[in-house]
Amino acid sequence: MRVIGGLLVAGIGVAMIFYSSSLTKMFGRRARAENNLWGTMQGIIILGFIIIVIGIMMIFGGQFVQPDPTWLQLK
């Protein structure tokens, strides 16, 4: 199940990167992204890349997505 979910999340990230210009036209330019992220399209591309990384972490069971509660316990 986590493989399918991870592939779905990574696919959403790839689609965001591929259609970044269309998303920019649809939602418009954002002042914060223009000032801090070198433009709205680059901000969407960065967000898409982060979503791809989270999807890959979901596939392989990364600690960011599924934290292990036993790491804090003292032995």
Secondary structure, DSSP 8 states (H G I E B T S, - for coil): -HHHHHHHHHHHHHHHHHTHHHHHHHH---HHHHHHSSSHHHHHHHHHHHHHHHHHHHHHT-TTTS--GGGG---
